[in-house]
Amino acid sequence: MRRALPFVALLVACTPMQWVKDDADAQQARKDLGECSREAWLRSYDWSWGYGPPGPVVMRDAAGRPVAIYPGGPMSEPIVVEQRLTDFCMRARGYRLIEAPPKK
């Protein structure tokens, strides 16, 4: 079972998803996604380039060895921030992210 877990996770990660809203057609969903993506890109890269966390801080571990610590962490990477902002924007507009139906 443990050997199959990475393969199951990979299959789930590859599942096509789509944004849906009851009163929006596919064209409106694409337009809203484009607007949210543009706004998220501007906000995430502005933060990371201009006002992001400083570079690594060098500290010492328990054994006295130097260790570089990045104060921002992985959730402050511009791409991660951009994705989170896009998701927030789409959900604020009333969309839900669901599994896309199979193509015919």
GIQUI-V251910 format. One record per backbone hydrogen bond with DSSP energy under -0.5 kcal/mol. CO is the residue of the C=O (numbers start at 1). NH is the residue of the N-H. E is the energy in kcal/mol with one decimal. If there is no record, write none. Layout:
co->CO nh->NH e->E
co->CO nh->NH e->E
This chain:
co->1 nh->5 e->-1.1
co->2 nh->6 e->-0.6
co->4 nh->8 e->-2.3
co->5 nh->9 e->-2.6
co->6 nh->10 e->-2.0
co->7 nh->11 e->-2.1
co->8 nh->12 e->-2.3
co->9 nh->13 e->-2.2
co->10 nh->14 e->-1.2
co->12 nh->15 e->-1.3
co->16 nh->100 e->-2.7
co->18 nh->98 e->-2.7
co->20 nh->96 e->-2.6
co->21 nh->24 e->-1.6
co->25 nh->29 e->-2.2
co->26 nh->30 e->-2.2
co->27 nh->31 e->-2.1
co->28 nh->32 e->-2.7
co->29 nh->33 e->-2.5
co->30 nh->34 e->-2.3
co->31 nh->35 e->-2.2
co->32 nh->36 e->-2.7
co->33 nh->37 e->-2.7
co->34 nh->38 e->-2.3
co->35 nh->39 e->-2.3
co->36 nh->40 e->-2.6
co->37 nh->41 e->-2.6
co->38 nh->42 e->-2.4
co->39 nh->43 e->-2.4
co->40 nh->44 e->-2.8
co->41 nh->45 e->-2.4
co->42 nh->46 e->-1.7
co->43 nh->47 e->-2.0
co->44 nh->48 e->-2.3
co->45 nh->49 e->-2.3
co->46 nh->50 e->-2.2
co->46 nh->51 e->-0.8
co->47 nh->51 e->-1.1
co->57 nh->59 e->-0.6
co->57 nh->69 e->-2.8
co->59 nh->67 e->-3.2
co->61 nh->64 e->-1.9
co->65 nh->61 e->-2.4
co->67 nh->59 e->-3.0
co->67 nh->69 e->-0.5
co->69 nh->57 e->-3.1
co->69 nh->71 e->-0.7
co->73 nh->76 e->-1.4
co->74 nh->77 e->-1.2
co->77 nh->81 e->-2.6
co->78 nh->82 e->-2.7
co->79 nh->83 e->-2.2
co->80 nh->84 e->-2.2
co->81 nh->85 e->-2.5
co->82 nh->86 e->-2.4
co->83 nh->87 e->-2.5
co->84 nh->88 e->-2.4
co->85 nh->89 e->-2.5
co->86 nh->90 e->-2.5
co->87 nh->91 e->-2.4
co->88 nh->92 e->-2.3
co->89 nh->93 e->-1.3
co->90 nh->95 e->-2.3
co->91 nh->94 e->-1.4
co->96 nh->20 e->-2.7
co->96 nh->98 e->-0.7
co->98 nh->18 e->-2.8
